Amino acid sequence: MKTTNRQAGSETIERRFIQGLEVRAAEEGDDAVGVIEGYAAVFGKPSEDLGGFTEVIKRGAFKRSLGAGADVRALLNHDPSLVLGRISSGTLRAKEDKAGLKVEIDLPDTACGRDTMKLIQRGDIDGMSFSFRTVSDTWETKDGQDLRTLTDVDLIDVSPVTFPAYPDTSVAARSLAEYRSARDGAGDADEADDAAAESDDDEQRDTAAEARERELQLAEADD
């Protein structure tokens, strides 16, 4: 298994999608038109094939980011002009539980908030996506399939989405290339070590043969 660590905030933003949103009415007196809740990420569930590898999210991957006070936003379709909530204002709540990253969003009494509420109620929007930067991941190969495990990420935003965009895997692809290079390089190194050991054995055998030949020559000379 290979672990890759990166400086926080130094990588391109990645996104992942999961289906499953619920809507419930806001409590009386709230400014929100309703509350949507669901999981933006599920732990331990292998993804679809992301282009030569699959991916799982390890429980605790969001713990550092949330614990450090990440001011995550809730957006519609990841559009920063369509804000639905924010952790610092108390209108977005995000926490890890045993299943994954659970979020609750108090939808604002705005055109965007009301439209989002109605679209989810109708089933036109039924999934959520989250944006993140990878801080640490691990790679391993199981049954010939490369598996990436996200162990620590910076959470940026969560978003009900109309279309589940194909995951941005450019960062993962670079990390995969590093892993394969290290893995294959280790194999090459092992082969080189084996070859070197065989060469040493050959040299030792040659040296021993030469010594025996010299002994015979000396014995003949004495005779």
C-alpha positions in Angstrom: 0.0 0.0 0.0 1.3 3.4 -0.9 0.3 6.6 1.0 0.4 10.0 -0.8 0.4 13.2 1.3 -0.1 16.7 -0.1 0.1 20.2 1.3 -3.5 21.2 2.2 -5.0 23.4 -0.5 -2.3 22.7 -3.0 -4.3 20.4 -5.4 -7.1 20.9 -7.9 -10.6 20.6 -6.7 -12.3 17.2 -7.2 -16.0 16.4 -7.1 -18.0 13.2 -6.3 -21.7 12.5 -6.6 -24.1 10.4 -4.6 -27.9 9.9 -5.0 -30.3 10.3 -2.2 -31.9 13.5 -0.8 -34.7 14.0 1.6 -36.8 17.1 2.1 -38.7 18.1 5.3 -40.6 21.2 6.2 -38.8 23.8 8.2 -39.9 24.4 11.8 -42.4 27.1 12.3 -40.8 30.5 12.7 -37.7 29.6 10.8 -36.7 31.9 7.9 -36.0 28.8 5.8 -38.6 27.5 3.3 -37.6 24.0 4.1 -34.7 21.8 5.1 -33.0 19.3 2.8 -30.8 16.5 4.2 -28.9 13.7 2.9 -25.4 12.2 2.5 -22.8 14.0 0.5 -20.5 11.0 0.9 -20.7 7.4 2.1 -17.8 5.7 3.8 -16.4 2.4 2.6 -18.5 2.1 -0.6 -16.5 1.4 -3.7 -17.2 3.9 -6.5 -17.8 3.1 -10.2 -14.8 2.6 -12.4 -13.2 6.1 -12.5 -10.9 5.4 -15.4 -8.7 2.4 -14.5 -9.3 2.6 -10.7 -12.1 2.6 -8.1 -12.3 4.7 -5.0 -13.6 4.5 -1.4 -13.8 7.2 1.3 -12.4 6.2 4.6 -14.4 7.1 7.8 -12.7 10.2 9.3 -11.7 11.7 5.9 -13.6 14.9 6.7 -12.8 15.0 10.4 -9.8 17.2 10.3 -11.3 19.7 7.9 -14.6 20.0 9.8 -12.7 20.1 13.1 -10.5 22.9 11.9 -13.6 25.1 11.2 -13.9 24.8 7.5 -16.5 27.3 6.4 -18.2 25.0 3.9 -20.9 26.4 1.6 -24.0 24.8 0.2 -24.5 25.7 -3.4 -26.9 24.7 -6.1 -25.1 22.9 -8.9 -21.7 24.1 -7.4 -22.6 27.7 -8.6 -21.1 30.2 -6.1 -23.8 32.7 -7.1 -26.6 30.3 -6.0 -25.9 30.0 -2.2 -28.2 27.8 -0.2 -26.4 27.7 3.1 -23.1 28.2 5.0 -21.6 26.6 8.1 -20.5 29.9 9.7 -24.1 31.2 9.4 -25.6 28.1 10.9 -27.7 27.4 7.8 -25.6 24.4 6.8 -24.7 21.6 9.1 -22.2 18.9 8.2 -21.0 16.0 10.3 -19.6 12.6 10.0 -21.5 9.6 11.3 -21.0 5.9 10.9 -22.5 5.9 7.4 -20.8 9.0 5.9 -20.9 12.8 5.6 -24.4 13.9 6.5 -25.6 17.4 5.7 -28.6 19.5 6.5 -29.3 22.7 4.6 -31.9 25.3 5.7 -33.1 26.5 2.3 -33.4 30.3 2.1 -36.6 32.1 1.3 -35.2 33.2 -2.1 -36.1 32.3 -5.6 -33.2 29.8 -5.6 -34.2 28.3 -2.3 -37.9 27.9 -3.2 -37.0 26.5 -6.6 -34.6 24.0 -5.1 -37.2 22.9 -2.6 -39.8 22.3 -5.3 -37.4 20.5 -7.6 -36.3 18.1 -4.8 -39.9 17.5 -3.8 -40.8 16.7 -7.4 -37.9 14.4 -7.7 -36.2 16.5 -10.4 -33.2 16.8 -8.2 -32.3 13.7 -6.1 -28.6 13.7 -5.7 -25.8 15.6 -4.0 -22.2 16.3 -4.8 -19.3 17.5 -2.8 -16.1 19.4 -3.7 -12.8 18.7 -2.1 -9.1 18.8 -2.3 -7.1 15.7 -1.4 -4.7 16.0 1.5 -3.9 12.3 1.9 -4.8 9.1 0.0 -3.6 5.6 -0.2 -3.3 3.2 -3.1 -3.3 -0.6 -3.3 -4.1 -3.2 -6.0 -6.7 -5.9 -5.3 -7.5 -8.6 -7.8 -5.8 -6.6 -10.5 -7.8 -3.5 -9.8 -6.2 -0.3 -8.5 -8.1 1.0 -5.4 -7.7 4.6 -4.1 -8.8 5.3 -0.5 -9.3 9.0 0.4 -8.1 9.3 4.0 -8.0 13.1 4.5 -9.6 15.9 2.4 -10.4 19.6 2.6 -14.1 19.9 2.2 -15.1 22.9 0.1 -18.8 22.8 -0.7 -21.8 20.5 -0.9 -24.3 20.8 -3.6 -27.7 19.5 -4.7 -27.1 18.9 -8.4 -29.3 18.5 -11.5 -26.9 16.3 -13.3 -24.2 14.1 -11.7 -21.2 15.4 -13.5 -18.6 12.8 -14.4 -16.1 12.9 -11.5 -13.1 15.1 -12.0 -10.3 12.5 -11.7 -7.3 14.5 -12.9 -5.8 14.7 -9.4 -6.5 11.0 -8.8 -5.0 10.2 -12.2 -1.7 11.9 -11.2 -1.8 10.1 -7.8 -2.4 6.8 -9.6 0.5 7.4 -11.9 2.8 8.0 -8.9 1.5 4.8 -7.3 2.0 2.7 -10.4 5.4 4.1 -11.0 6.5 3.3 -7.4 4.9 -0.1 -7.6 6.4 -1.1 -11.0 9.7 0.6 -10.0 9.8 -1.6 -6.9 9.2 -4.6 -9.1 12.1 -3.5 -11.4 14.3 -3.0 -8.4 13.5 -6.5 -7.1 14.4 -7.9 -10.5 17.6 -5.9 -10.5 18.5 -7.2 -7.1 17.8 -10.8 -8.2 20.0 -10.2 -11.3 22.8 -8.7 -9.2 22.6 -11.7 -6.8 22.8 -14.1 -9.7 25.8 -12.2 -11.0 27.5 -12.3 -7.7 27.0 -16.0 -7.5 28.5 -16.5 -11.0 31.5 -14.4 -10.0 32.0 -16.4 -6.9 31.8 -19.6 -8.8 34.3 -18.3 -11.4 36.6 -17.2 -8.7 36.5 -20.6 -7.0 37.2 -22.3 -10.3 40.1 -20.1 -11.0 41.5 -20.8 -7.5 41.2 -24.5 -8.0 42.9 -24.2 -11.4 45.8 -22.3 -9.9 46.2 -24.9 -7.2 46.4 -27.6 -9.8 49.0 -25.6 -11.7 51.1 -25.1 -8.6 50.9 -28.8 -7.7 52.0 -29.8 -11.2 54.9 -27.3 -11.0 56.0 -28.8 -7.7 56.0 -32.3 -9.3 
